[in-house]
C-alpha cells in the first residue's frame, strides 16, 4: 500500500495558510469595526459637548438680554405678511404688543426707539435671525407686517416669497447705540459688475447713505438691498464693531467695502488649489523615491496607459492594496494638473482607472481593497483618466452595447474577450521583460508604410489607407497590438473621437 504523505502534507499546508489568511482577514474586520465604534463614540462626545456649550451660551445670552431689556418682556409668534415700504427695517406690530409693553412702562424705562429680535425656522430647524425697529402698532392681530429689507435678511438665498405664511418669533430686545460704529459690507455675487466684466457706474457711498437713512438697526448677517437705476444690488453685513447687532440711529458709520463674493471665492479656490498642488508634489516626490528603492513583486503585472498615451508596467503582490497602485500611478502623471480637475479633494481622487476586462471604473475609495478582492487577474490593463472625463457618456455607451447583445452575440463577445485577454497577456509579458517602465515608441516612416500595407490588405481603399496611416499610425499600431484588428471599425472610431485613443479603447473593450 502506497501512502502519499507528500501530497497530504501539501494539502495540510494549504489549509494552514488558508486558515491563517482567514484569521488575518477576521482580525482586520474586527479592527475596522472597533475603529468605527471609537469614531462614533468620539462624534457622540463632540455632539454632547457642543450641546452643552450651546446651552451655556444661550443662558448667558438670556441673562445679558434680561439686563439689557431692564426686565421688560415681550415675546409672541406672529404670521408674516408683506409690508410694501422700501429702504426701512421697521415692522408693523399688532396693537396688543403695545398694550403689553405699556403695562411694563416701557416708554419710561427705555430711552430711544424700541427694537425687536425676529427669528424664523426653516423645515430643517435652522434659525434665521435679524433685528428691527417698529413703525406702528396697527397690524392685524396675530400678524406682523414685514418690509422688503427685513424679509431679505430673514429669507436670504431662499427668496422673500419663502416667508409667506411663515410664523415669526418676535421678542423685545433693546439694542445698544454708539456714537460711531465700524461695518464691513460685502457685495453679493459679482458685486457691482455685469456679466463679471462691465463695472456698473454707481456712487456706492451716496446710495448706501440713502439706504441706511431709515434703517434703525444693523446686524451681522443682514442683507441690505441697494436700488440703483432700476436694478437691486445686495450687500451682506460681514462684521460689525463694537457689537454684532446695534441701534444705528444718529450714529456715524465707518464703512469697509470688501471684495465681492465671486472674487473672494475665486481667490479661495486659487489658494486651495495651490496648497493642494504643493501637497501633491511633495507626495509624488516621496513616492517616487519609495518605488525606486523597492523592487516590484511579480504576482500581478499591471500596464497603465496615462492620458498622454504613454504606457507603464509594474508588478504588484496579489494581496497588495490598490492604494499602492494609485500611489504608483500618481508618480506617472505630470505635476501640472488640468484646470478642469477640481482641487482640494481626497489625495489621488483627481484620477481614476478603467479596467479592460471586465469594464468598470476604479476610484481611490477602493484603496484598502486588495488586487485579489477587486477581482484583478494576473495580467491587468488599465486606462488612467483625469476625473474630468464624462463617465456618464462612457456608461451610456456600455449600456447601449449590452442592450444590443443577444445570446449569440454574447457568446461571440465572450470568445473575443478571452482571445483579447490572451493577446494582452502576451503583450504584457513582452513589455515586462523589456522594461518595467517602458514608454510608447515614436512612429517612424517605416511604421507608417507597414500600417498602410496592413490597411490595404484588410480591404481599406489605398487613398483612405494613405490618409489614415499618416494621421493615425501610432493609434492603429497600438490597437492592433491590443488585439483590435478590425481596420474599418478602428478607423471609424478614431475619426469619431478625433484620434483620442483612450475613448476608442474604452468603447472597443466594452464589446464591438
C-alpha positions as CSV (number, residue, x, y, z in Angstrom):
1,X,0.0,0.0,0.0
2,X,1.4,3.4,-1.1
3,X,1.0,6.3,1.3
4,X,1.3,9.7,-0.4
5,X,2.5,11.8,2.6
6,X,3.9,14.5,0.4
7,X,0.5,15.2,-1.2
8,X,-1.2,15.2,2.2
9,X,1.5,17.5,3.6
10,X,0.9,20.0,0.8
11,X,-2.8,19.9,1.3
12,X,-2.4,20.4,5.0
13,X,0.0,23.3,4.4
14,X,-2.5,24.9,2.0
15,X,-5.3,24.5,4.6
16,X,-3.0,26.0,7.3
17,X,-2.2,29.0,5.0
18,X,-5.9,29.4,4.2
19,X,-6.8,29.4,7.9
20,X,-4.1,31.9,8.7
21,X,-5.3,34.2,5.9
22,X,-8.9,33.8,7.1
23,X,-7.9,34.7,10.7
24,X,-5.9,37.7,9.4
25,X,-9.0,39.0,7.5
26,X,-11.2,38.5,10.5
27,X,-8.7,40.4,12.6
28,X,-8.7,43.2,10.1
29,X,-12.5,43.2,10.0
30,X,-12.7,43.4,13.8
31,X,-10.1,46.2,13.9
32,X,-12.2,48.2,11.3
33,X,-15.3,47.7,13.4
34,X,-13.6,48.7,16.6
35,X,-12.1,51.8,14.9
36,X,-15.6,52.7,13.6
37,X,-17.1,52.3,17.1
38,X,-14.3,54.6,18.6
39,X,-15.0,57.1,15.9
40,X,-18.8,57.1,16.5
41,X,-18.2,57.4,20.3
42,X,-15.9,60.4,19.6
43,X,-18.6,62.0,17.4
44,X,-21.2,61.5,20.2
45,X,-18.9,63.1,22.8
46,X,-18.3,66.1,20.5
47,X,-22.0,66.4,19.9
48,X,-22.8,66.3,23.6
49,X,-20.1,68.9,24.3
50,X,-21.4,71.2,21.5
51,X,-24.9,71.0,23.0
52,X,-23.6,71.7,26.5
53,X,-21.7,74.8,25.2
54,X,-24.8,75.9,23.3
55,X,-26.9,75.7,26.5
56,X,-24.3,77.7,28.4
57,X,-24.2,80.3,25.6
58,X,-28.0,80.5,25.5
59,X,-28.2,81.0,29.2
60,X,-25.5,83.7,29.1
61,X,-27.4,85.5,26.3
62,X,-30.6,85.3,28.2
63,X,-29.0,86.9,31.2
64,X,-27.4,89.6,29.1
65,X,-30.7,90.4,27.4
66,X,-32.5,90.4,30.7
67,X,-30.1,93.1,31.9
68,X,-30.2,95.0,28.6
69,X,-34.0,95.0,28.5
70,X,-34.3,96.2,32.0
71,X,-36.6,93.4,32.9
72,X,-39.1,94.2,30.1
73,X,-40.5,91.1,28.4
74,X,-42.4,90.7,25.2
75,X,-42.5,87.5,23.0
76,X,-45.0,86.3,20.5
77,X,-45.3,84.2,17.4
78,X,-46.8,86.2,14.5
79,X,-47.8,85.4,11.0
80,X,-45.7,87.2,8.4
81,X,-47.5,89.4,5.9
82,X,-45.7,91.8,3.4
83,X,-45.3,95.5,4.0
84,X,-44.6,97.4,0.8
85,X,-42.3,100.1,2.2
86,X,-38.8,100.3,0.8
87,X,-35.5,101.1,2.5
88,X,-36.6,100.6,6.0
89,X,-36.3,97.8,8.6
90,X,-39.2,99.0,10.8
91,X,-42.0,96.4,11.1
92,X,-45.7,96.9,12.0
93,X,-46.8,95.0,15.1
94,X,-50.4,94.4,16.4
95,X,-51.9,96.8,19.0
96,X,-51.8,94.0,21.6
97,X,-48.0,94.2,21.6
98,X,-48.1,97.9,22.5
99,X,-50.5,97.2,25.3
100,X,-48.2,94.5,26.8
101,X,-45.2,96.9,26.6
102,X,-47.1,99.8,28.1
103,X,-48.2,97.8,31.1
104,X,-44.5,97.4,31.8
105,X,-44.0,101.2,31.4
106,X,-41.6,100.6,28.5
107,X,-41.5,104.2,27.3
108,X,-40.5,105.4,30.8
109,X,-37.8,102.7,31.3
110,X,-36.3,102.7,27.8
111,X,-34.7,105.7,26.2
112,X,-34.7,105.7,22.4
113,X,-36.5,103.7,19.8
114,X,-37.8,100.2,20.6
115,X,-36.0,97.3,18.9
116,X,-37.0,93.7,18.4
117,X,-35.4,90.3,17.6
118,X,-37.1,88.3,14.8
119,X,-36.5,84.6,14.3
120,X,-37.9,82.2,11.8
121,X,-37.1,78.5,11.4
122,X,-36.9,76.5,8.1
123,X,-38.0,72.9,7.6
124,X,-34.6,71.6,8.8
125,X,-34.9,73.6,12.1
126,X,-32.3,76.1,11.2
127,X,-32.9,79.6,12.6
128,X,-32.6,82.8,10.6
129,X,-32.4,85.9,12.7
130,X,-32.3,89.7,12.4
131,X,-33.2,92.8,14.4
132,X,-35.6,95.6,13.5
133,X,-37.4,98.7,14.8
134,X,-41.2,99.2,14.9
135,X,-43.0,101.7,12.6
136,X,-46.6,101.3,14.0
137,X,-48.8,99.1,16.2
138,X,-51.6,98.8,13.6
139,X,-51.1,95.3,12.2
140,X,-54.0,92.8,12.3
141,X,-53.9,90.7,15.5
142,X,-51.7,87.7,15.1
143,X,-49.7,89.2,12.3
144,X,-46.5,91.2,11.7
145,X,-46.1,93.4,8.6
146,X,-42.6,92.8,7.2
147,X,-40.9,95.3,4.8
148,X,-38.7,94.0,2.0
149,X,-35.4,94.8,3.7
150,X,-36.3,92.7,6.8
151,X,-37.8,90.0,4.6
152,X,-34.5,89.8,2.7
153,X,-32.4,89.5,5.9
154,X,-34.6,86.7,7.1
155,X,-35.0,84.7,3.9
156,X,-31.6,85.3,2.2
157,X,-31.0,82.9,-0.6
158,X,-34.4,81.3,-0.2
159,X,-36.1,84.4,-1.6
160,X,-38.6,86.6,0.1
161,X,-41.5,84.5,-1.1
162,X,-40.3,81.9,1.3
163,X,-41.7,84.0,4.2
164,X,-45.3,83.7,3.0
165,X,-47.5,82.2,5.8
166,X,-44.4,81.7,7.9
167,X,-44.6,82.2,11.7
168,X,-42.0,84.7,13.0
169,X,-40.9,84.6,16.7
170,X,-40.9,88.2,17.8
171,X,-39.1,89.2,21.0
172,X,-38.4,92.6,22.6
173,X,-34.6,93.1,22.7
174,X,-33.3,96.6,23.3
175,X,-30.0,97.1,21.3
176,X,-27.2,99.4,22.3
177,X,-26.3,102.6,20.5
178,X,-22.8,104.0,20.0
179,X,-21.8,107.4,18.5
180,X,-19.5,105.6,16.0
181,X,-19.6,102.0,14.6
182,X,-17.5,100.1,12.1
183,X,-19.3,98.0,9.5
184,X,-17.8,95.7,6.8
185,X,-20.1,95.1,3.8
186,X,-19.5,92.5,1.1
187,X,-21.3,92.7,-2.3
188,X,-23.2,89.6,-3.1
189,X,-22.3,87.5,-6.2
190,X,-20.4,89.6,-8.8
191,X,-21.0,92.8,-6.9
192,X,-21.2,95.9,-8.9
193,X,-20.3,94.2,-12.2
194,X,-22.4,92.8,-15.0
195,X,-21.5,89.5,-16.6
196,X,-18.4,89.6,-14.4
197,X,-16.8,92.2,-16.7
198,X,-18.5,95.6,-17.1
199,X,-18.3,97.8,-14.0
200,X,-21.6,99.5,-13.0
201,X,-21.4,103.3,-12.8
202,X,-22.7,103.7,-9.2
203,X,-21.8,106.1,-6.4
204,X,-21.9,103.5,-3.7
205,X,-21.4,106.0,-0.8
206,X,-24.4,108.1,-1.7
207,X,-26.6,105.1,-2.5
208,X,-25.6,103.4,0.8
209,X,-26.2,106.5,2.8
210,X,-29.7,106.9,1.3
211,X,-30.5,103.3,2.1
212,X,-29.3,103.4,5.7
213,X,-31.1,106.7,6.5
214,X,-34.3,105.0,7.6
215,X,-32.6,101.8,8.9
216,X,-33.0,101.6,12.6
217,X,-30.8,98.6,13.3
218,X,-27.9,96.7,11.7
219,X,-26.7,93.2,12.4
220,X,-24.0,90.8,11.2
221,X,-25.6,88.6,8.6
222,X,-28.1,91.2,7.4
223,X,-28.7,91.6,3.7
224,X,-29.0,95.2,2.6
225,X,-30.7,95.9,-0.8
226,X,-29.3,98.8,-2.8
227,X,-31.6,100.1,-5.6
228,X,-29.9,101.8,-8.4
229,X,-31.1,102.6,-12.0
230,X,-33.9,100.0,-11.9
231,X,-31.7,97.2,-10.5
232,X,-31.2,95.9,-7.0
233,X,-27.7,95.1,-5.7
234,X,-27.2,93.4,-2.4
235,X,-24.7,93.9,0.4
236,X,-24.1,91.4,3.3
237,X,-23.1,92.7,6.7
238,X,-20.0,90.6,7.4
239,X,-18.7,92.3,10.5
240,X,-19.8,95.0,13.0
241,X,-18.0,96.7,15.8
242,X,-18.2,97.2,18.8
243,X,-21.1,94.7,18.9
244,X,-22.6,92.3,16.2
245,X,-26.1,94.0,16.5
246,X,-26.6,97.7,17.1
247,X,-29.0,100.6,17.0
248,X,-27.6,102.9,14.3
249,X,-29.8,106.0,14.7
250,X,-27.8,109.2,14.9
251,X,-24.6,107.2,14.5
252,X,-21.5,107.7,12.4
253,X,-21.0,104.6,10.3
254,X,-17.4,103.8,9.2
255,X,-17.8,101.6,6.1
256,X,-15.4,99.0,4.8
257,X,-16.3,97.5,1.4
258,X,-14.9,94.0,0.9
259,X,-14.3,92.1,-2.3
260,X,-17.4,90.6,-3.8
261,X,-18.4,87.0,-3.1
262,X,-17.3,85.9,-6.6
263,X,-13.8,87.4,-6.3
264,X,-13.4,86.1,-2.7
265,X,-14.4,82.6,-3.9
266,X,-12.0,82.7,-6.8
267,X,-9.2,83.7,-4.5
268,X,-10.1,81.0,-2.0
269,X,-10.2,78.3,-4.8
270,X,-6.8,79.5,-6.1
271,X,-5.3,79.3,-2.6
272,X,-6.8,75.8,-2.1
273,X,-5.6,74.7,-5.4
274,X,-2.0,76.0,-4.8
275,X,-1.8,74.3,-1.4
276,X,-3.3,71.1,-2.9
277,X,-0.8,71.1,-5.8
278,X,2.1,71.6,-3.4
279,X,0.9,68.7,-1.1
280,X,0.5,66.6,-4.3
281,X,4.0,67.5,-5.5
282,X,5.6,66.5,-2.2
283,X,3.6,63.3,-2.1
284,X,4.7,62.4,-5.6
285,X,8.4,63.1,-4.8
286,X,8.3,60.8,-1.8
287,X,6.5,58.0,-3.6
288,X,9.0,58.2,-6.5
289,X,11.8,57.5,-4.1
290,X,9.9,54.7,-2.4
291,X,9.1,52.9,-5.7
292,X,12.6,53.4,-7.0
293,X,14.1,51.8,-3.9
294,X,11.7,48.9,-3.6
295,X,11.7,46.1,-6.2
296,X,8.3,45.3,-7.6
297,X,6.5,42.0,-6.9
298,X,5.7,39.6,-9.8
299,X,2.3,38.2,-8.8
300,X,0.3,40.6,-10.9
301,X,1.5,42.6,-13.9
302,X,-0.3,45.9,-14.4
303,X,0.0,48.0,-17.5
304,X,-1.3,51.6,-17.2
305,X,-1.9,54.0,-20.1
306,X,-1.8,57.6,-18.9
307,X,-3.7,60.5,-20.6
308,X,-0.6,61.4,-22.7
309,X,-0.7,58.0,-24.4
310,X,2.4,56.6,-22.6
311,X,2.3,53.2,-21.1
312,X,4.0,52.0,-17.9
313,X,4.2,48.5,-16.4
314,X,4.9,47.3,-12.9
315,X,4.4,44.2,-10.8
316,X,2.4,44.0,-7.6
317,X,1.7,41.4,-4.9
318,X,-1.6,39.6,-5.2
319,X,-2.5,40.6,-1.6
320,X,-1.3,44.1,-2.1
321,X,-3.7,47.0,-1.7
322,X,-5.0,49.1,-4.6
323,X,-3.7,52.2,-2.7
324,X,-0.2,51.1,-3.8
325,X,-1.4,51.1,-7.4
326,X,-2.8,54.6,-7.1
327,X,0.3,55.9,-5.4
328,X,2.5,54.5,-8.2
329,X,0.2,55.7,-10.9
330,X,0.2,59.2,-9.5
331,X,4.0,59.3,-9.9
332,X,3.5,58.7,-13.6
333,X,1.3,61.8,-14.1
334,X,2.6,65.3,-14.7
335,X,2.7,67.6,-11.7
336,X,0.6,70.0,-13.9
337,X,-3.0,69.1,-13.3
338,X,-5.6,70.3,-15.9
339,X,-7.6,73.3,-14.7
340,X,-10.8,71.3,-15.2
341,X,-9.8,69.0,-12.3
342,X,-11.3,70.1,-9.0
343,X,-8.7,70.6,-6.4
344,X,-8.9,70.1,-2.7
345,X,-10.4,66.6,-2.6
346,X,-9.0,63.4,-1.2
347,X,-5.5,62.7,-2.3
348,X,-5.4,60.8,-5.7
349,X,-9.1,61.4,-6.2
350,X,-8.2,63.6,-9.2
351,X,-7.9,60.5,-11.4
352,X,-9.4,57.0,-11.8
353,X,-8.8,53.8,-13.7
354,X,-11.0,52.0,-16.2
355,X,-10.4,48.2,-16.3
356,X,-10.4,46.4,-19.6
357,X,-11.9,43.1,-18.6
358,X,-14.5,43.4,-17.1
359,X,-15.3,47.1,-17.9
360,X,-15.6,49.1,-14.7
361,X,-14.3,52.2,-13.0
362,X,-11.9,52.0,-10.1
363,X,-11.6,55.0,-7.8
364,X,-9.5,55.9,-4.7
365,X,-12.2,54.8,-2.3
366,X,-11.1,51.2,-3.1
367,X,-7.6,51.9,-1.9
368,X,-8.0,49.5,1.0
369,X,-9.1,46.7,-1.3
370,X,-6.5,44.0,-2.4
371,X,-6.0,43.1,-6.0
372,X,-7.5,39.7,-5.3
373,X,-10.6,41.2,-3.6
374,X,-11.0,43.5,-6.5
375,X,-11.1,40.6,-8.9
376,X,-8.0,41.7,-10.9
377,X,-6.2,38.8,-12.6
378,X,-2.6,38.0,-13.3
379,X,-2.4,40.4,-16.2
380,X,-4.2,43.7,-16.0
381,X,-4.6,46.6,-18.5
382,X,-5.8,49.9,-17.1
383,X,-6.7,53.3,-18.6
384,X,-5.9,56.2,-16.4
385,X,-8.2,59.2,-16.8
386,X,-8.4,62.6,-15.1
387,X,-11.7,63.0,-13.2
388,X,-13.0,65.4,-15.8
389,X,-13.8,62.6,-18.3
390,X,-17.5,62.2,-18.8
391,X,-18.2,58.9,-17.1
392,X,-21.9,59.2,-17.8
393,X,-21.2,59.1,-21.5
394,X,-19.0,56.1,-21.2
395,X,-21.5,54.2,-19.1
396,X,-24.3,55.1,-21.6
397,X,-22.2,53.6,-24.4
398,X,-21.6,50.4,-22.3
399,X,-25.3,50.1,-21.6
400,X,-26.2,50.6,-25.3
401,X,-23.8,47.8,-26.3
402,X,-25.1,45.5,-23.6
403,X,-28.7,46.1,-24.7
404,X,-27.9,45.2,-28.3
405,X,-26.4,41.8,-27.4
406,X,-28.5,38.6,-27.9
407,X,-27.4,35.1,-26.9
408,X,-25.3,34.5,-29.9
409,X,-23.8,38.0,-29.8
410,X,-23.0,37.5,-26.1
411,X,-21.3,34.2,-26.8
412,X,-19.2,35.8,-29.6
413,X,-18.3,38.7,-27.4
414,X,-17.2,36.3,-24.6
415,X,-15.0,34.4,-27.0
416,X,-13.5,37.6,-28.4
417,X,-12.9,38.8,-24.8
418,X,-11.0,35.6,-24.0
419,X,-8.9,36.0,-27.1
420,X,-8.2,39.6,-26.3
421,X,-7.1,38.7,-22.8
422,X,-4.7,36.1,-24.2
423,X,-3.2,38.6,-26.6
424,X,-2.9,41.1,-23.8
425,X,-1.1,38.6,-21.6
426,X,1.4,38.1,-24.4
427,X,1.9,41.8,-24.9
428,X,2.2,42.4,-21.1
429,X,4.8,39.7,-20.8
430,X,6.9,41.2,-23.6
431,X,6.6,44.7,-22.1
432,X,7.6,43.4,-18.6
433,X,10.7,41.7,-20.0
434,X,11.7,44.8,-22.0
435,X,11.3,47.4,-19.2
436,X,9.2,47.9,-16.1
437,X,8.6,51.5,-17.1
438,X,8.6,51.4,-20.9
439,X,7.0,54.1,-22.9
440,X,5.4,54.0,-26.3
441,X,8.0,54.2,-29.1
442,X,7.8,57.0,-31.6
443,X,6.3,56.2,-35.0
444,X,8.8,56.1,-37.9
445,X,8.3,56.4,-41.6
446,X,8.8,52.7,-42.0
447,X,6.0,52.1,-39.4
448,X,3.6,54.2,-41.4
449,X,4.4,52.1,-44.5
450,X,3.6,49.0,-42.6
451,X,0.3,50.5,-41.4
452,X,-0.6,51.5,-44.9
453,X,0.1,48.0,-46.2
454,X,-1.8,46.4,-43.4
455,X,-4.9,48.6,-44.0
456,X,-4.9,47.8,-47.7
457,X,-4.6,44.1,-47.0
458,X,-7.6,44.4,-44.8
459,X,-9.8,45.9,-47.6
460,X,-9.2,49.7,-47.0
461,X,-9.0,51.7,-50.2
462,X,-5.4,52.8,-50.9
463,X,-6.3,56.6,-50.8
464,X,-8.0,56.2,-47.5
465,X,-5.3,53.9,-46.2
466,X,-2.6,56.5,-47.1
467,X,-4.6,59.3,-45.3
468,X,-5.1,57.1,-42.2
469,X,-1.5,55.9,-42.0
470,X,-0.3,59.5,-41.9
471,X,-2.9,60.6,-39.3
472,X,-3.4,57.6,-37.0
473,X,-0.4,55.4,-37.5
474,X,0.5,55.2,-33.8
475,X,-3.1,54.6,-32.8
476,X,-3.6,51.8,-35.4
477,X,-0.4,50.1,-34.2
478,X,-1.5,50.2,-30.6
479,X,-5.0,49.0,-31.4
480,X,-3.7,46.0,-33.4
481,X,-1.2,45.2,-30.6
482,X,-4.1,45.0,-28.2
483,X,-6.0,42.7,-30.5
484,X,-8.4,45.1,-32.1
485,X,-7.7,44.2,-35.7
486,X,-11.0,45.3,-37.4
487,X,-9.5,48.1,-39.6
488,X,-12.7,49.7,-40.7
489,X,-14.1,49.8,-37.2
490,X,-10.8,51.2,-35.8
491,X,-10.8,54.0,-38.4
492,X,-14.5,54.8,-37.8
493,X,-14.0,55.2,-34.1
494,X,-10.7,57.2,-34.4
495,X,-12.5,59.6,-36.7
496,X,-15.4,59.8,-34.3
497,X,-13.2,60.7,-31.3
498,X,-10.6,62.7,-33.2
499,X,-7.9,60.2,-32.5
500,X,-8.5,60.0,-28.7
501,X,-7.1,56.5,-28.2
502,X,-8.4,56.1,-24.7
503,X,-12.0,56.7,-25.8
504,X,-11.7,54.3,-28.7
505,X,-10.2,51.5,-26.5
506,X,-12.9,52.2,-23.8
507,X,-15.6,51.6,-26.5
508,X,-13.9,48.6,-28.1
509,X,-13.2,47.0,-24.7
510,X,-16.9,47.0,-23.9
511,X,-17.8,44.8,-26.9
512,X,-18.0,45.6,-30.6
